Amino acid sequence: MVSYHKHGVDLSDDDVDRLFRALADATRRDIVRRTLTDECSISDLAHHYDMSFAAVRKHVNVLEEAGLVTDGRHGRERRIRGNPEAIRRAQTLLDGYERLWRGRIDRLDALLADD
C-alpha cells in the first residue's frame, strides 16, 4: 500500500481510489457542489436529478465512503453537507502531481536548451 504523505496529504491507495472514483461521476460532483454551499436532504437532492431517490442515495453513499460529504440526522431526515477538508486533500494531492510533472518538464526544457 502506497502512502501519499509525500504529496502533502495522508491518504492510502484505497483512500485515493475512493476519492477519485467518487469524483469521476458528474452527478456526484454536482452533489458535492450543492452540499458545499447548502446542507440538503437526500429528498432535496433527488428533485434535481432525473433518477430515483434510491439512485441518489447510492451516489451519496459513494461520496460518504470517500469522505466528500458527511451526514447528520435532523429528526427523521438525513441532512448531507459537503466536506471542504476532503476537497482540500484532493487539491493538495493534485498539486503534488502538478509539481512533479512541472519539475520533469523544466528538466526536459533545460536538457533541450543545452543542445
PyMOL commands that set and color helices and strands:
alter all, ss='L'
color gray80, all
select helices_A, chain A and resi 5-7+13-23+26-37+42-46+53-65+84-114
alter helices_A, ss='H'
color red, helices_A
select strands_A, chain A and resi 40-41+69-74+77-82
alter strands_A, ss='S'
color yellow, strands_A
deselect
rebuild
show_as cartoon
